[in-house]
């Protein structure tokens, strides 16, 4: 389908609004460039038994062509002297792994022979099956990896149909790219000096595309329903990546309002930037530590921009996803070392592998029964203890990385004391294994901490604190499991309320248990990065917060404005309440929002 061009003589100047997910903040004004979707009609037909080999060969040729295309893109990525180029190269490397005997390719090959269908239909069916499994996941980060599967699948489909992919060409200054979807590779190749904004019909806040957009600093809104039908190349467009809104052909009033909003955001951004060198200390002298959550190495650039005091949560899953085999100890070590060295002496808290249940990683789960794919199934430490070989390898990589800077190890989805004790024995075993290999070890083993993200762990926090070196509250999962409500499920999303009294009481009990045991405690997740909740969390006794890097300046600003003693008094009042509406009102009143 060619780029959409505004029909001559037809009035299309009526203002239209398309809400979506604001994944990269900022307000951008520009001219739309509607990119072709790359989608073609997929033929589906039966083949004769004697033609199976011919069809399999067609698939092999299409896959090999896709591999050559990806390698050419990798060559371009090496020429990009920035973090986006590095991330693009890593993503394309993952694509190559998916093109080399992954579930997608293997499944399509089997369908050709078993169902006697053409290669296009086989790929399409396999994408559909994988999509169904991914879309049923509760974890938005892992579900977002579906974009990578589709990107590889579409590349194969276009090669089978002999429809060459049309890359984004050089665009004029002030362009806003509008597309059905943009792959991470597409996004990484955009030039921020010419492309001022991005809007897409598909995509989510946790996907690689969103992460690359944030790293490039391009205001972006993804997941805007009906967007493609409502905009044409040449239309005037405003992207509000902070509010999650795309406005097409804005009227005079909207232009003035959003121009004022952009000016206000720019002013606020400059004001927050001045806080970079300032400590996170309240007005009465209470010291806080603000750290960053990291999902992909590309986000390390953002850490430097906001002066985070370390990585409070490094999710290790990205090293295991979209590949047919698990990463080796050396591969994991090199990735971890790069991040630890990049923090220049600030601590890095690495979470052990949290896949299983809704987080699909076939190379790890292997031939296990489908029953593991449930929200209450094998997740985090449960799966790691079932595969101690994988956990020991991770520990070895972490211990080696700890030679290059302070490292802490965090265990996910813990519910019992014995799980922590078993993990500690495996950590000690890993250290002994490295010692036998005469590999250098840090002077002391890294602290081993427990993630509190299920009610059972929170209620047993006093016991877990006795066997842990530190605790970390995972507010997203703790809220979900406490209220039995998945925020990604539209039918119950309204029930997902971190200010529910039950959630707050679990946080209060956990914090008290850590303080009594005199071990560090932190909170990560969306609560940690919401400046409106900073007062409450600080009032409950929390002093370490880990969040998306972009949220650190706003939380620091709130800390520097508040009085910690007054925050404690307000938290005591809030904890006497039984209604989340009343809690929110008391919080808004303290924050000056009432």
C-alpha positions in Angstrom: 0.0 0.0 0.0 1.6 3.3 -1.0 2.0 6.3 1.4 -1.4 7.9 2.0 -1.6 11.4 0.3 -4.3 13.8 1.1 -6.9 13.8 -1.8 -7.0 17.0 -3.7 -10.1 19.1 -3.4 -11.5 17.2 -0.4 -11.9 19.1 2.9 -9.9 17.1 5.4 -9.0 20.0 7.7 -11.4 19.2 10.5 -9.5 18.7 13.8 -9.3 15.1 14.9 -8.0 13.6 18.2 -6.5 10.2 18.7 -5.7 9.2 22.3 -3.0 6.5 22.8 -0.1 5.6 25.0 2.4 8.4 25.6 5.6 6.4 25.6 8.2 9.2 25.1 7.4 12.6 26.6 7.3 16.0 24.9 5.1 18.0 22.5 6.0 18.0 18.8 4.5 20.0 16.0 5.1 18.9 12.4 3.9 17.5 9.1 2.6 14.0 8.8 4.5 11.3 6.8 2.2 8.3 6.7 4.3 5.2 6.2 3.1 2.2 4.3 2.2 -0.7 6.6 4.2 -3.3 4.6 1.2 -5.7 4.9 0.3 -7.7 1.8 -2.4 -10.1 1.0 -1.4 -13.5 2.3 -2.4 -16.4 0.0 -3.5 -19.6 1.7 -3.9 -22.8 -0.2 -3.3 -26.5 0.0 -0.4 -28.2 -1.7 0.1 -31.6 -3.1 2.3 -34.1 -1.2 4.9 -34.0 -4.0 5.2 -30.2 -3.6 6.0 -30.2 0.1 9.8 -30.2 -0.6 9.4 -27.3 -3.0 7.4 -25.3 -0.5 9.9 -26.0 2.2 12.7 -24.8 -0.1 10.7 -21.5 -0.7 10.6 -20.9 3.0 14.3 -21.6 3.4 15.2 -19.1 0.6 12.9 -16.4 2.2 14.5 -17.0 5.6 18.0 -16.7 4.1 17.1 -13.5 2.3 15.7 -12.1 5.6 19.0 -13.0 7.3 21.0 -11.1 4.6 18.6 -8.1 5.0 19.1 -8.1 8.8 22.9 -8.3 8.4 22.9 -5.3 6.1 20.9 -3.4 8.7 23.5 -4.4 11.3 26.2 -2.9 9.1 24.3 0.3 9.1 23.8 0.1 12.8 27.6 0.0 13.3 27.9 3.3 11.5 25.5 5.0 13.9 27.7 6.6 16.5 25.1 6.6 19.3 23.3 4.3 21.8 20.5 3.8 19.4 22.9 2.2 16.9 24.2 -0.1 19.6 20.7 -1.1 20.6 19.7 -1.5 17.0 22.6 -3.9 16.5 21.6 -5.9 19.6 18.0 -6.1 18.5 19.0 -7.2 15.0 21.2 -9.9 16.5 18.0 -11.2 18.3 16.2 -11.2 14.9 19.0 -13.3 13.4 18.6 -15.8 16.3 14.8 -15.9 15.6 15.6 -16.6 11.9 17.9 -19.5 12.8 15.7 -22.4 13.9 13.4 -20.5 16.3 9.9 -21.6 17.2 8.5 -19.4 14.4 10.6 -21.0 11.7 10.5 -24.5 13.0 6.7 -24.3 13.5 6.2 -23.1 10.0 8.4 -25.9 8.5 6.3 -28.5 10.4 3.0 -27.0 9.2 4.0 -27.2 5.6 4.6 -30.9 5.8 1.9 -31.8 8.4 -0.9 -29.7 7.0 0.2 -29.4 3.4 -0.2 -25.7 3.2 1.9 -23.0 1.4 4.8 -21.3 3.2 3.0 -18.0 3.6 0.0 -19.6 5.3 2.3 -21.6 7.6 4.2 -18.5 8.7 0.9 -16.6 9.2 -0.6 -19.4 11.3 2.5 -19.7 13.4 2.5 -16.0 14.1 -1.2 -16.2 15.1 -0.5 -19.1 17.5 2.4 -17.3 19.1 0.4 -14.1 19.2 -2.4 -15.8 21.1 0.0 -17.1 23.7 1.7 -13.8 24.1 -1.5 -11.7 24.3 -2.7 -13.9 27.1 0.2 -12.8 29.3 -0.1 -10.7 32.3 3.3 -9.2 32.0 3.3 -6.2 29.7 7.1 -6.2 29.2 7.2 -9.8 28.0 4.0 -9.5 26.0 5.6 -6.6 24.2 8.2 -9.0 22.8 5.5 -10.0 20.3 6.5 -7.0 18.2 9.8 -8.7 17.5 8.2 -12.0 16.5 5.9 -10.1 14.1 8.7 -8.1 12.6 10.6 -11.2 11.7 7.5 -13.0 10.5 6.5 -10.0 8.3 10.0 -9.8 6.8 9.7 -13.5 5.8 6.2 -13.0 4.4 7.3 -10.1 2.2 10.2 -12.1 0.9 8.0 -15.0 0.1 5.7 -12.7 -1.9 8.6 -10.9 -3.5 7.5 -7.5 -2.0 10.6 -5.7 -1.0 10.6 -3.9 2.3 10.6 -0.1 1.9 12.7 1.5 4.6 12.0 4.9 5.9 13.7 7.3 3.5 15.3 10.6 4.4 12.5 12.8 5.6 12.3 16.6 5.5 12.9 18.5 8.7 9.9 18.7 11.0 8.4 15.4 9.9 6.1 13.3 12.1 6.0 9.7 11.2 2.6 8.0 11.3 2.4 4.3 10.8 0.4 1.2 11.7 3.5 0.0 13.6 7.2 0.7 13.7 9.7 -2.0 14.6 12.6 -1.1 16.9 14.9 -1.2 13.9 12.7 1.4 12.1 12.6 3.6 15.2 16.4 3.4 15.8 17.1 4.6 12.3 15.0 7.8 12.7 17.0 11.0 12.8 15.8 13.2 15.7 17.1 16.3 13.9 14.5 15.7 11.1 11.8 13.5 12.7 10.2 15.4 15.6 7.5 12.9 16.5 6.0 9.5 16.0 2.4 8.1 16.2 1.4 4.5 15.6 -1.8 2.4 15.6 -0.1 -0.4 17.4 2.6 -0.8 20.1 2.9 -0.5 23.9 4.8 1.3 26.5 7.0 -1.7 27.4 8.1 -2.6 23.9 11.6 -2.2 22.4 10.1 0.5 20.0 9.0 2.6 23.0 12.4 2.2 24.8 14.3 3.3 21.6 11.9 6.3 21.2 12.7 7.4 24.8 16.4 7.0 24.2 16.3 9.1 21.1 14.1 11.7 22.8 11.5 11.7 20.1 8.0 12.5 21.5 5.9 9.4 20.6 2.4 8.1 21.1 1.7 4.4 20.3 -1.5 2.4 20.3 -3.7 5.2 18.9 -6.9 3.5 17.7 -8.2 4.4 14.2 -5.1 6.6 13.6 -4.4 5.4 10.1 -7.8 6.2 8.7 -7.7 9.7 10.2 -4.4 11.1 8.9 -2.8 11.7 5.5 0.7 12.6 4.4 0.9 16.4 4.5 -1.6 16.9 7.4 -0.5 19.1 10.2 0.0 17.0 13.3 0.7 17.5 17.0 2.2 14.7 19.1 1.8 15.0 22.8 3.9 12.2 24.1 3.4 13.3 27.7 -0.4 13.2 27.7 -0.7 10.4 25.1 -2.6 12.4 22.4 -2.3 12.9 18.7 -4.1 15.8 17.1 -4.5 16.0 13.4 -5.2 19.3 11.7 -5.5 21.2 15.0 -7.7 24.3 15.2 -6.4 27.7 16.3 -7.5 27.2 20.0 -5.9 23.7 20.1 -2.7 25.2 18.6 -2.5 27.9 21.2 -3.2 25.6 24.1 -0.6 23.0 23.1 1.9 25.7 22.3 1.5 26.9 25.8 1.7 23.3 27.1 5.0 22.8 25.1 6.4 26.0 26.6 5.4 24.9 30.1 6.9 21.4 29.6 10.2 22.9 28.2 10.3 25.3 31.2 9.6 22.4 33.6 12.2 20.3 31.9 14.9 22.9 32.3 13.9 23.4 35.9 14.2 19.7 36.6 17.5 19.5 34.7 19.0 21.9 37.2 18.2 19.4 39.9 20.6 16.9 38.4 23.5 18.0 40.6 21.3 18.4 43.7 20.9 15.7 46.3 17.6 14.0 47.0 17.2 15.6 50.5 14.0 16.8 52.1 13.6 20.2 53.6 14.2 18.8 57.1 17.4 17.0 56.0 16.2 13.4 55.4 18.3 11.7 52.7 16.8 9.6 50.0 18.3 7.4 47.4 16.8 7.4 43.8 17.8 4.6 41.5 16.7 3.4 38.1 14.9 0.4 36.7 16.6 -1.0 33.6 15.0 -3.3 31.0 17.5 -2.8 28.2 21.1 -1.6 28.1 20.1 1.4 25.9 18.5 3.0 28.9 21.9 3.4 30.5 22.2 6.7 28.6 19.2 8.1 30.4 20.7 7.2 33.8 23.5 9.6 33.2 21.1 12.3 32.2 19.2 12.1 35.5 22.1 11.3 37.8 20.5 8.1 39.2 22.4 6.8 42.3 22.6 3.3 40.9 20.4 0.6 39.2 17.8 -0.5 41.7 16.4 -3.2 39.4 18.1 -4.7 36.3 15.7 -7.1 34.7 17.8 -10.0 33.3 15.1 -11.4 31.1 16.2 -9.5 28.0 19.2 -11.7 27.7 17.0 -14.8 27.4 14.2 -13.7 25.1 13.8 -14.4 21.4 16.5 -16.9 21.1 16.5 -20.7 20.8 19.2 -21.3 23.4 19.9 -19.9 26.8 22.8 -17.4 27.0 26.1 -18.7 28.2 27.9 -17.6 31.4 30.3 -15.5 29.3 27.5 -13.8 27.4 25.7 -12.9 30.6 28.9 -11.8 32.2 29.8 -9.4 29.4 26.4 -7.8 29.4 26.4 -7.4 33.1 30.0 -6.1 33.2 29.2 -3.4 30.7 26.3 -2.2 32.8 28.2 -2.4 36.1 31.2 -0.5 34.7 28.8 2.1 33.2 27.6 3.0 36.7 31.0 4.2 37.8 30.9 2.8 41.3 27.2 3.1 42.0 25.5 -0.2 42.9 23.6 -2.4 40.4 20.9 -4.6 41.7 20.4 -7.6 39.3 17.3 -9.6 39.5 17.6 -13.3 38.7 15.7 -14.6 35.8 11.9 -14.1 36.1 10.4 -16.2 33.3 8.0 -19.0 33.4 4.2 -18.7 33.8 3.1 -15.9 31.6 6.7 -15.0 30.6 7.6 -17.2 27.7 11.1 -18.3 27.2 11.0 -21.7 25.5 14.8 -22.3 25.8 14.3 -22.1 29.6 10.9 -23.8 30.1 11.8 -26.5 27.6 9.3 -29.4 27.3 7.4 -28.6 30.5 3.6 -29.0 30.5 1.5 -26.0 29.4 0.1 -25.8 32.9 3.2 -23.8 33.9 1.8 -20.9 31.8 -0.4 -19.5 34.5 -0.1 -16.4 36.7 0.1 -18.7 39.7 2.5 -21.2 38.1 6.3 -21.4 37.7 7.6 -17.8 38.0 10.8 -16.3 39.2 12.6 -18.2 42.0 10.3 -21.2 41.6 11.5 -22.0 38.1 15.1 -21.1 38.9 15.2 -23.6 41.8 13.7 -26.2 39.4 16.5 -25.4 37.0 19.4 -24.8 39.4 21.9 -25.2 36.6 20.6 -22.0 35.0 20.5 -20.2 38.4 24.1 -21.2 39.1 25.2 -20.0 35.7 23.5 -16.6 36.4 25.2 -16.4 39.8 28.6 -17.1 38.2 28.1 -14.3 35.7 27.0 -11.9 38.5 29.9 -12.8 40.7 32.3 -12.1 37.9 30.6 -8.8 37.1 30.9 -7.8 40.8 34.6 -7.5 40.3 33.9 -4.3 38.3 31.6 -2.5 40.7 29.1 -3.1 43.6 26.5 -5.6 42.7 23.4 -6.8 44.6 21.4 -9.9 43.7 17.6 -9.9 43.9 15.4 -13.0 44.0 11.9 -12.6 42.3 8.6 -14.1 43.4 9.8 -15.4 46.7 7.2 -16.8 49.1 9.1 -18.9 51.7 12.3 -18.7 53.7 13.5 -22.0 52.3 13.6 -20.5 48.8 16.0 -17.8 49.9 18.1 -20.4 51.8 18.3 -22.7 48.8 19.3 -19.8 46.5 22.0 -18.8 48.9 23.5 -22.3 48.9 23.5 -22.2 45.1 25.2 -18.8 45.2 27.9 -20.3 47.5 28.2 -23.2 45.2 28.7 -20.9 42.2 31.5 -19.0 44.1 33.2 -22.3 44.9 33.0 -23.3 41.3 34.6 -20.1 40.1 37.3 -20.5 42.8 38.2 -23.9 41.5 38.4 -22.4 38.0 40.8 -19.8 39.5 38.4 -17.0 38.4 38.7 -13.8 40.4 36.0 -13.3 43.0 35.0 -10.1 44.8 36.2 -9.8 48.3 32.8 -10.4 49.7 29.8 -12.2 48.1 27.2 -9.7 46.8 24.2 -9.1 49.1 21.3 -11.4 48.4 17.9 -9.8 48.6 14.3 -10.8 48.4 11.6 -9.2 46.2 8.3 -8.7 48.0 5.6 -9.0 45.4 3.0 -11.4 46.7 0.9 -11.0 49.8 2.3 -14.2 51.4 5.8 -12.7 51.2 4.7 -9.4 52.6 3.0 -11.0 55.5 6.1 -13.1 56.2 8.5 -10.2 55.7 9.7 -10.4 59.3 10.8 -14.0 58.7 12.2 -13.3 55.2 14.2 -10.3 56.6 16.1 -12.8 58.9 17.5 -14.6 55.9 17.9 -11.7 53.4 20.5 -9.0 53.1 17.9 -6.5 51.8 14.2 -6.4 50.7 12.7 -4.8 47.6 9.0 -4.2 47.3 7.6 -4.8 43.7 4.6 -2.6 43.9 3.0 -3.7 40.5 2.8 -7.4 41.2 2.0 -6.8 44.9 -1.0 -4.8 43.9 -2.1 -7.3 41.3 -1.9 -10.3 43.5 -3.4 -8.6 46.5 -6.4 -7.4 44.6 -6.6 -10.3 42.1 -6.8 -7.7 39.3 -4.7 -7.5 36.2 -4.3 -3.9 35.0 -3.9 -5.2 31.5 -7.4 -6.8 31.6 -9.9 -4.1 30.6 -12.7 -5.8 32.6 -10.9 -5.5 35.9 -8.3 -2.8 35.3 -10.4 -0.3 37.4 -9.8 -2.6 40.4 -6.1 -2.2 40.1 -5.5 0.4 42.8 -2.2 0.8 44.6 -3.9 3.0 47.2 -6.1 0.2 48.3 -5.8 -0.1 52.1 -4.7 -3.7 51.8 -1.8 -2.9 49.5 -0.7 0.0 51.8 -0.8 -2.2 54.9 1.3 -4.8 53.2 3.9 -2.1 52.2 3.8 -0.7 55.8 4.3 -4.2 57.4 7.2 -5.0 55.0 8.9 -1.7 55.6 8.6 -2.1 59.3 10.0 -5.7 59.2 13.1 -4.5 57.3 13.7 -1.6 59.6 13.4 -3.9 62.7 15.9 -6.3 61.1 18.1 -3.3 60.2 18.4 -4.2 56.6 17.9 -1.9 53.6 14.5 -1.8 51.9 13.5 -0.2 48.6 10.4 0.1 46.5 10.3 -0.3 42.7 7.4 -0.2 40.2 5.0 2.5 39.2 4.4 3.7 42.8 8.0 4.5 43.2 8.0 6.8 40.1 4.8 8.7 40.9 5.7 12.0 42.6 2.1 12.2 44.0 2.8 9.1 46.0 6.3 10.1 47.2 5.0 11.7 50.4 3.0 8.6 51.4 5.9 6.2 50.7 8.4 8.4 52.5 5.9 8.7 55.4 5.8 4.9 55.7 9.6 4.9 56.2 10.9 4.1 52.7 14.1 5.9 51.7 15.2 4.0 48.6 13.1 4.3 45.4 13.8 2.6 42.0 11.9 3.8 39.0 12.0 4.5 35.2 14.9 7.0 34.7 12.6 9.6 33.3 10.7 9.8 36.6 13.7 10.5 38.8 13.8 14.3 38.4 10.1 14.8 39.3 10.4 12.5 42.3 13.6 14.3 43.4 11.8 17.7 43.1 8.9 16.4 45.3 11.4 15.2 47.9 13.2 18.5 48.0 9.9 20.3 48.5 8.5 18.2 51.3 9.2 17.8 55.1 9.7 14.1 56.0 8.3 14.5 59.5 5.1 16.1 58.1 5.0 13.3 55.5 5.1 10.7 58.3 2.3 12.4 60.1 0.1 12.4 57.0 1.0 8.8 56.3 -0.2 7.9 59.9 -3.5 9.6 59.2 -3.9 7.9 55.8 -3.2 4.4 57.3 -6.2 4.9 59.6 -8.5 5.1 56.6 -10.5 2.3 55.1 -11.4 3.8 51.8 -9.0 4.4 48.9 -11.1 7.5 47.8 -10.5 9.1 51.2 -6.9 8.1 51.0 -6.5 9.8 47.6 -8.2 12.9 48.9 -5.9 13.2 51.9 -2.9 12.7 49.7 -4.0 15.3 47.1 -4.6 17.7 50.0 -1.1 17.3 51.2 0.3 17.6 47.7 -1.6 20.8 47.2 -3.9 19.3 44.5 -7.2 19.5 46.3 
